[in-house]
Amino acid sequence: MKIQWTHEALERLFEIEDFISQDSPEQAEKFVDQIIEHAESLSDKPLRGRAVPEISNPNIRELIFRKYRIVYKINGNNIDVLTVFEGHRLSRIDEIEV
């Protein structure tokens, strides 16, 4: 399956990298690369992530990486990464472009 990143998801990655880079630009880049690699691993097993508890749609799932939630949608032969955010927050349906 092909992984596609939405504008929202890319914006969140930039924000994460910007925040971490205040302490360490090298660590920020490395960390965001790890998030991307983790999401890209879904191409072989898209059902590996769990259904998002706050959203009752079995095609919208999430993969956890450290304290971040990577929310994605299975869309035919594609996986659309919808957003990435800290795990302590509940997802709000209006923040996700489904």
Secondary structure as UniProt FT lines:
FT   STRAND          2..5
FT   HELIX           7..21
FT   TURN            22..23
FT   HELIX           25..40
FT   HELIX           41..43
FT   HELIX           46..48
FT   STRAND          50..51
FT   TURN            53..54
FT   TURN            58..59
FT   STRAND          60..65
FT   TURN            66..67
FT   STRAND          68..75
FT   TURN            76..77
FT   STRAND          78..86
FT   TURN            87..88
FT   HELIX           93..95
//
